[in-house]
Amino acid sequence: MMYTDSDPIIAIATAPGYSGLGIIRLSFGGAGAGGAMQLMNALFHSQLRPRYAVYVPFFDTTGVPLDRGIGLYFPAPHSYTGEHVVELQGHGGPVILHLVLQRCLDAGCDIGLRLAQPGEFTRRAFLNDKLDLAQAEAVADLIDARTEAAARSAGYSLEGAFSRDVHRLVSAVVDLRMLVEATIDFPDEEIDFWRAADAPGKLSNICDALATVQRNAKQGALLREGVSIVLAGQPNVGKSSLLNALAGAEVAIVTPIAGTTRDKVTHTIQIEGIPLHIIDTAGLRDTQDEVERLGIAQAWSEIKRAEIVLHLLDARNKISKEDYEIAQHFPVGVPVVRIFNKIDLAGIQPNVRDSVDGATREISLSARTSIGVDLLRAELLRIVGWQTCQESLYLARERHLRALNAARVHLTTATQHATCNLHALDLFAEELRLAQEQLNTITGEFTSSDLLGAIFNRFCIGK
Ligand code: GDP
């Protein structure tokens, strides 16, 4: 049977396990108020007063209470999904929750009640205009946030800050388009139009505003995705010690992404809330263990995608043949920081400088005493382009950055039409239209159903 966006749906909304409370959520879709009433009659033997927390028994088919808890009824459109919603807050044991869930499914059988797909409640909220797409994504990002900074900026996006800025850009583009379209029909007045309406000036303001949004979004994307860093160097040069020193400085080890084999060799720490996924090549050794081998194979492929390489050397020794061999594995075009470790033994002061050929940065530090580790942290932040003390970061996704970038390309082309060729008004208009289309994909006004599927499938069930 095909699932539709109007089926009544149900899911346990709280995490699996044993807890004080467990929440089950129902959204009635096309079954509407009638469906909600039918279910409430069966389950509570009564109707809940809208938007009141009511303490009620959850009855089984024979009229015996399975559990007692709070029932909440949110009639459409004033609910999370915008549909009629009933929420049950009972006790949070897996068995009792599944009993109540099954009871609801039985009671809702004839209205077609089914289990919700991952993210389906939020998908409905989007389809019913409760949230736009960027906000819906922020819901998932808020739940998944691994650092405080990530959670704060996801909250900021959810509250609509990112969407508002994008809307502001869109309406500026629309205003300009209207001006242009009005002029296209009167070719003789084109020149007047450029002068009187100051189209190039307006366009350049839009480009400036877009650049600001792009900057904030890029920083936010850093908070979400983090940066992957390879820690390379010969055995005993101090890789593990450096990792500890970097992590210890913030005392916050971020929960590793569970279930991936890369956990074995990847450690995620944070600096100023930015997750740094550090691949410790000390873990890349020959092994008989099949699982570990898989992890190592994956680590090598991650090294190829690394964004920064930290190459550790012993400050007491000259750069050796082995060190050059290690460097050959580094991905091309990726910034390398050469770190001279153990300066406490070499009697050197901590410092940061450019290499003689100017190609890499060099830092002298001691992983054991942590002297100079601050220089490295500052250097890492500099490389990723992090600016401190920013208030308004949105937790942007790769998808948003791509759309902003594409919009920028269209606006740049429009600028060229405006400056080079006064007779290209229709081309100018077309580029504006394309830029607007790109911006609209962010908030979801112009979005394919494939994209919606890809976005919402990654949610957890019950959200
Ligand atoms: P790895 O094999 O590259 O991961 O190196 P380790 O971090 O395990 O360090 C190897 C040895 O060097 C250990 O005994 C560390 O205590 C020592 N070590 C690491 N960094 C320093 C440092 O900055 N100063 C001193 N004196 N010893 C260090």
Residues whose N, C-alpha, C, O or C-beta is under 5 A from the ligand:
A	BS01	GDP	Q234 P235 N236 V237 G238 K239 S240 S241 A282 N341 K342 I343 D344 L345 L365 S366 A367 R368 T369
